[in-house]
């Protein structure tokens, strides 16, 4: 995936790949690799790729996105049915087809900006006729009964089958053709009024491309999570009704609702750098009651845009504050509109002026750190805000496979603090190394929870090592040696304690097989199925349900029938996908239970395994 190319709509990539002949499809992956290595020159809304000395591929992206097949042109003799156009679309980032969020206009009802699917839902509740395949739901015989339309069920099956084919091949084998099939299913899901399934499918394609291109931002765990969300949503949707169906359908855009006047205080600013080709900055603020609000500036781009967006003016009212300035100042907003996730709208009726900010240790921000850590973690695991406001003392560093992380004491709890971004263009990891040398004084921090069997979080912001009244945004501000106390020396990183590895080993036995399937596909587990003693070890450790799911995953991977001539028949991708999904859901559930238990028992000074043990053991 080349960040030099403009994002291309999923439907465009799917159509161009479908138009190729079988012979050209076999050569598509090689064509993508060749084209991605060629230089791209941008002139306004046009990007030109020199295939060779005589042939150019031109992408026209009005508004920054390629939205039609005619917007990709090639000068070779085989155009328009050539390989180059499909390769260019497959090498580019996947565009987000979701309309940009817009606040409701003045005078409109609060829900006017909702997605078509939501309007279909309202129509069904009011006794309207059943909606067609483009959205909505079918009203059933009982009061309040609601089911997916035939078109939505068909779209969900298409997404499941396409995602199962990607899992069958694994990221290593899921080439441009399989990716295009999943993009086609994602586009069909959006047309059917299933934006959540469509967005999840697109995230899988983006993750697969990042894995195949050795993108430094690729995380196998993130790809596994996207694949589990896609398969889980598509699997449950045909059978869901009522509120569950509405949740599985999702929203194409978030409704912005009036929230009157707000007095906000800046907390911190963080860079945004996604594998989908979007970058920018998000500034977090809070009101006097501790409710969190965000102001964002995210658009297609790379690391340079992530760092540069912090110095752009916020898009609210007439204020000239930049994101970096707002993170330390305040904002008075009138006529505010807010999305369900706390994002502030920037409609024509919104007015905003600069106001004094507040220190982290002063009211009203001080109350954010008064909430016990275990309570904050429980809120995050229940689907709430995942930010943690903690007071810690750095005690050392520990060496992990992904890099060094800080060890910190948080009210008697040993906490690991990792870098939020690994991209070298961002100062996260360099700042982490300097903080390790800043001494063990207690400092307030803002971090993002990482669910797992041991307390862990991504460090986002901290009080300045020498000035408690100042703060440092770890992804944007670059610390220097002069910012550290005199005589500060970074401690040597130690390897992870053996006890930690042993504690994580039971879940690791299942997690590595789930991740291996995502990376290498069915064949990896089929080869390992007969040799693995992981199931027996899980049973000895009391994880009976996990052992059964692991054995079922291996059995599904090895199940290949042959015809009368001894030839292998096509694999049952659906069975393997369902077995993998069951293991992934179990793993996520147990890890969340262990995460909550780890924070609770550590805070209470209790060493017993608590309820998480029984949750992991199963029946």
N, C-alpha and C positions, 0 to 999 in steps of 0.2 A: 504494500500500500504506500503510495507516494503522497506526501503532504504538499508537494509542489503543485498538484493537480486540484482543480475545484471539485467539491463534492458532487456526486452524480446520483440522481434519484434511483431508488431500487428498481422501479418499473423500466427505466431506460436500460440498465444493465441486463435485466432479465430478457427484455425483448431483443437486444442485440446478440446475446449469446444463443437464444433460441433460433435465431435466423441463420446461424452457422451450419454448414454441412457437417456430417459426422467426421469427415477427415479433418476439417479445421478445428473441430472441438477437441480432438486429440492433441492438437498443437497449441491450444489456447494457453495453457500454463506456461509453456516456454515463451510464447509471445508476450504474456504479461511481465515475466521477468526481464525480457529484453527491453520492453518499452519503459518499464519503471527505472531502468538504468540510464535512459536517454535524458538529456537536458530539456527542461521545459522553460519557455520564455513567455512571460505574461505581458499583455498589452491591453490595459483596461479590463473589459469583461472577456477577453479572449486569451486562451492559453494555447501555445503552439509547441508541438513536440516534433523534433526532427528524427524521423525513423531512419533515414539515410540522407545522402547528399541530394537526392532528388524528390523525396517523399516526406510530406508533413502530415501530422494528424492535428486537427484544430478543434478545440473544445470551446464553444460559446456558452458563457455562464452569466446571463443577465441576473443581477442581484446576487451573484456569487455562487449560483447552483445551476448545474445542467439538468434541465427538466424535460427535454424531449430528445428523441433519437436523431432528429434532424440537426440538433445542435452539435453533434459530433461528426465531423467530416474528414475524409482521407483523400489524398491525392494520388493513390496508387491505381493501377489499371483494374484491379478487381473490385474496387469500391462501387456501390455501397455494401456489397456482401463480403467484404474483406475481413481478415482476422484483426487488423489494426484497430478498427473502431471498437470491437468487443473487448480487445485487450486494454485499450485506454480506459474504458468504463470500469473494467475489473480491477485496474491498478489504482483507480482514484478512490478517495474516501466515500463512504456511503452517506448520502444526504438524508437529513431528517425531514420526512414528509409531513410531520405534524405542524399545523399552522402555528405561527408565533403567538404566544399568549397576548391577549389584548384585554384591557379592562372594559367593563360595560360602559357604554357611552352615557352621557348625562341624560337623565329622563328615562332610561331603559330599566327594566326590572333587573334585580341583582343577578339572576341566572341567565341573562341574555347572551353571555359569552360562552356558554357551555357547548360541548361538542354535540354533533348530530345524534350520537348514540344516546346522550342524555335526554334530548328532546323526544326521541323515540320511546324511551322509558316513561317519560311523563305522559305521552300519548296513550300508552298501554294502560297506565294507571287510571286515566280518565275515561277509559272505555272506548278509545279510538280504534279504528280498524287495524288489523295486524300490519306491521311495517314490512316492506319488501326486503330483499337481501342487502340493501345498502345500509341498513342500520335498524335500531329499534329492537323490539321483542314481540313475541306472540302472546296475547292474553289467553290464559288457559281457562278451564271450567271453574276453578275455585277462586274465591276472593283473594286478591293479592298474589295469585299464582302467575308466574312469569317464566318463560322458557326461551331459549335461543331459537332463532329462525332457522329454516332449513339451509339457507345460504351461509349463516354463521357457523352452523355445524360442519358444513362442507369445507369452509375456510379453515376452521380449527383442525380438521383432519388433514388438510393439505399442509398446514404448518407442522403438525406432529410428524407426518411422514417425511417431510423434507428435513426436519431437524434430526429425526432418527437416522436418515441416510448420512448426515454429517457425522453423527456419533459413531455409526458403523465404520466409517472410513477413518475417523479421528482427524485432528487438525493437520497431521502430517499428510493425510491422503485426501483431504477435502479440497480439491482444486477449484478452479474458477467455475466449472460447470455445476458442481454441487452447490457452490455458493449462489450462483444465479438462480437455481431452483428454489433455494430458501428465500432469496429476495423476491422472487415471483410470488411465493406463498405469503410473504409479509405484505406485499402490495395488495394481494387479494383480501387478506385479513383487514387491512385498513378500509378497503372499499366496502367490506361487509359490516363495518361498524365495530371492529375489534382492534382499537389502537394499541392496547396493551400487548396483545399477541404479536402484532406487527412490529412494534418497537423492540420487543424481546428478541424476535427473529433477526432483526437488523443488527442488534448488539452481538449476536452469535457470529454473524458474518464478519463484523469488524474485529472481533476477538480472534477468529480463525486467520484472518489476513495478517493481524499483528504477530501471531505465532509463526506463520509461515515466512514472514519477512524478518524474523528475529528482531522485532521492535523492542527496544530496551524498556518500554512501558508495558509490555505484555506480562500478564500474571495468569498462570494456569488456573489458579483458584477463582479468579474473576470470570474466566471463560467457562469454567465448570458451573459457576453460579448462574450465568446467563443461559447456558444450555438447560439447566434444571428449571429455571423460570419459564423458558419457552415450552419445554415438554410438559411441565406441570400445568401451565395455563391451558395449553391446547388439549391436554388429556381430560381436564376437569370440566372445561367449558360446555361440551355437548350435554352434560348431565346436570348442570347447575341451574338453579332457579332463584328468583327473588334477589335479595341483597348480594348473595354470593355471585350471581351472574353479573350484576352491575359492577362488582369489584373486578371480576375477571375480564369484562369488556374494557374497562378503563375509560379514560377520557382523552379525546384528541387535543384538547386544550384545557387549561385550568381556568375556572371561572374566577373573576376578580369581583369582590364584594365591597361595598362602601364600608369604611371603618372610621369615619369622622376625622377628628384631629388627633395627631399623635405627637408625642414628645419623645424622641429617640436619642439614645446615647451609643456612640460607636464602641465596638468591642475589639474587632480585629478584621483584617482583610486576608484572604487566601487566594492563591492562584488556582485557576482551573485549567487542566490539561488532560483531555480525554483521548482514548484510543480511537474515538470516532472522528477525530480531526477537528475538534472544537477546542477553543482556548479563550481565556479571559480572566476575570477576577470577580470575586463575590465578597462583599463587605457585610459583616454581621453587626447588627445593632440590637438593642433591647430597650423596652419601655420601662416605666417606673414600677410595673408589676412583675418584671422579669420575663415577659413574653419576647420571643426572638423574632426579628424581621431581617430580611436580606435585600440587598440592592445588587444586581448582577449586570455584568457586561460580558457576554459570552457570544462568540461568533466563530465561523470557520477560521482556523489558523493554527500556529504551532507555538513553541516555547517563547518566541519573541513577542507574540501577541499577549501571552499570559503575563509576562513581566511588564509590558507596555500599558496594558489595560488599567493597572493600578494608578497610573498617572493621568487617566482620562477623567473628565468630569462625569459625575453620576447623572443618570438620566431621570431626574425627578425635579419637576418644577423648573425654576429659573436659577437654582443654586449653581455656583461655580466650583463647589467642592469636588476634589478628586476622590477616588476611592481610598487612596492612602490617607488623605486628610480626614475623610469622614470616619475612618476607623479610630481616630483619636479625638474627634470633635463630636458635635451633636447635630440634630436636625429637628426642626419644627415643621410638621406637615399638616396641611388642612385639605379636606376633601380626599383623604387617602383611600386608595383601593388596595385590597390585599387578597392574595390567592390563599387556598387552604394550607399551603406549605409555608406561608409567611412571607412570600415574595411581594415586594411593594410594586404597584403599578405606576405607570408614567403617563396616564391619560391627560387630555387637555384640561380637565378640571382640577388637576392636582397642583397644589402650591406648596413650595418648600423653601425654607430659608435656614441659613446656618445658625446654630445655637451652641452654647457652651457644652462641652463634653463632661465626662466624669472619670475619675481614676478607678481602677479595679477594686481598690480597697475602700472606696467611698460609696455612699448611697447614690443611686439605687443599685449599682452593679454589684456591690458587695454581697447582696443576697443570693446571687447566682452561686457563689462559692460556699454558702451556708448549707446547701442541700447535701446530705450524706452521699458519698460516692456510690454505695450500693443502691440507693434509691435512684440516682441518675442512671445507673446501668440498667436497672429494672425498667425504667421508662423507655430507654433506647431499645431494649429487647422486645418491648410490647408494641413497637412500631412508632414510637415517638421520636423526638429529636435525639440524634446520636452524639451531640457534643457533650463533653465532660469538662466541668470546671473544678479543677483540683489544686491542692496545695501540696507540693512535693519537695523533697531534698534529694538531689542526684547523689548516688552512692558509688557509681562506677559504670563500666560499660561491659557488654557481653557480645561476643562474636557469633553471628548467625550466618546462615547460607546466603541471605539477601544483603548482608552487610552488618556493621556494628550498630547496636542500639543501646540506649541509656538504661541503666537500672536506677530506679528511684523509689524512695520510701514515701508512701502516701498513707499517713495515719496508721502505721504498722503494716501496711500492705506493700509487698514487693511488686513493683509495676515496671513493665518494659515499655519504653517509649521509642518508637521507630520513626524514621523520616516519612513524611506524607508523600513525597515525590522523589524519584531516583534520577530524573532527568538532570544531566550536568549543567544545563542552562539555568536551573533554579538552585538557590543556595541551601536547600533543606539539609542535605547530608553534611555539607561543610559547617553549617551552623550547629548541627548536632555534635560534631567532633569538638568544636570550641566550647559548647556548653558542658561537655564532660570535664573540661579543665577549669570550669568557673567556680568550683568549690561546692560544698554540701549545704550551703545556706538554703533555707526554705523559700521557695518562690511559687507564686501562683501561675498556673498554666491553663491553656485551653487545648484539649485534645479530642480526637475522634475515636470512639470505641471500635476495637477490633474483636468481634466475638470469637472466643476460643476457650480452651480448658484452663488457661492461665491468664491473669490480668495483663492486658496489652492494649495500647492505644497509639494513634498517630499524633505526633506533636505538631500543633498548628501555630501556637503563639505562647509567649512567656514574658514574665517580667524581666526587665533588663538586669544582667548579672550585677551591675554596680549601682543602679538607680531604680529602686522599687516603684518610683512614680512614673517611669517610662516603660514601654512595652516593645517587644520585638515580634514582628510577623515572620515566622521562620521560612516561609516560602517566597518572601519578597525582600525583606531587609537582610543585608549581609553583615554579619558580625565580623569584627576585626580583633586582633590580639589586644589592641588598646582598650577594647570594651571589657576586658577581663580584669579581675582583681590582680594586684601585683603579686608576682611569684606563682601564678597559676600554671600548673603542669597537667597535661592530659594523662589520665591513668592508662595503663596497658589493658587492652581488651582481653578478657578471659573467655574461654570456650564455655558453651552452655553447660551448667552443672549436670552431672549424670542423672541426678534425681529428677530433674525436669524432663529429660528425655524419656526416662522410664515412665513418668506419670502420663506423658502424652502418647506413649507407645500403643496402648490398646486402640485408641481411635485412629492412630496413624496407620494401623494395619488395614483398616477399611478405606481411609482417605486416599492412600497411595494407589489402591486399585481403582477407585472412582476417578482419580486424576489421570491414571495411566490410560484408561479407556478414552478419555477426552483427547489426550495427546496422540495415542497410537491406534485407537479404534479397537474393534472386536478382536482382531487377530492377536493383540498383546495379551489379553486375558485368556483367550483360547489356548495359547501356548503355556501360560503359567497356571492354568486351572488344575492340571493333574499333579503338579509339584507343590502347590502351596499348602502349608500347614497353618495358614492364618486363621482359618475358621475354627480349628481345634483350639488354637491359642486364645481366641476371643471367648470361646465357651469356658475355658479354664479360668478366665478372668471375670466371668459372670456376665459378659455381653452376649447373651444367647440370641436375642433378636438380630443383632448385628452380624453374628456368625451365620445365621440362617439366610440373611440377605446377601452376604458375601458368597455363600455357596450357591445360591440361586443365580447370582450374577455370573459366576464362573460356568455354571451349567448352561445358561442361556448363550454365553459366548461360544461354548464348545459344541452346541447343538447344530450340526450341519448334516442334512440327509443327502443320500445319493440315489441316483436313478438306477434302472436295471443294468446299465452299462458301467456303473461305478463312478459316474461323473457327479460332482457336487451340484446340488440344487441351489437355487437362490436362497440366501439366508433370510430368516424371519427377523427383519430389522425391528418390527414392532415389539416382539417379545424381549429382545435385548434392550431396547430403549426403556420399556416398562421396568425391567429388572434393575437397570442402572438408575432410573428415576427413583425407585423405592429406596435404594441404597443412599442416594444423594439426599433425599428428604430426611431419612433417619439420621444421617450424619449431621445435617444442619440442625435438626431438633435437639440432638444430644449435645452438640457443641454449645448451643445457646443455654441449655440447662446447666451444663458444666460451667459456663461463663458466669451466669448469675450466682451459682453456688460458690465459685472461687472468690468473687468480690464480697459476698455475704459472710462466708466463713472467715475470710481474712480480716474483715472489719470487726468481726466478733471475737477473733482469736480462737476459733474452733478448728480442730484438725480432722473431725469426722467427715466422711464423704457427703453426708446429708442426703436430701431428696434427689439430687442429680444422679446418684448411684442407681437408685431404683428406676429412674427414668431411662437410664442407659441400658439397664439389664433387660427390660421388657418383661413379657409374661413368662 
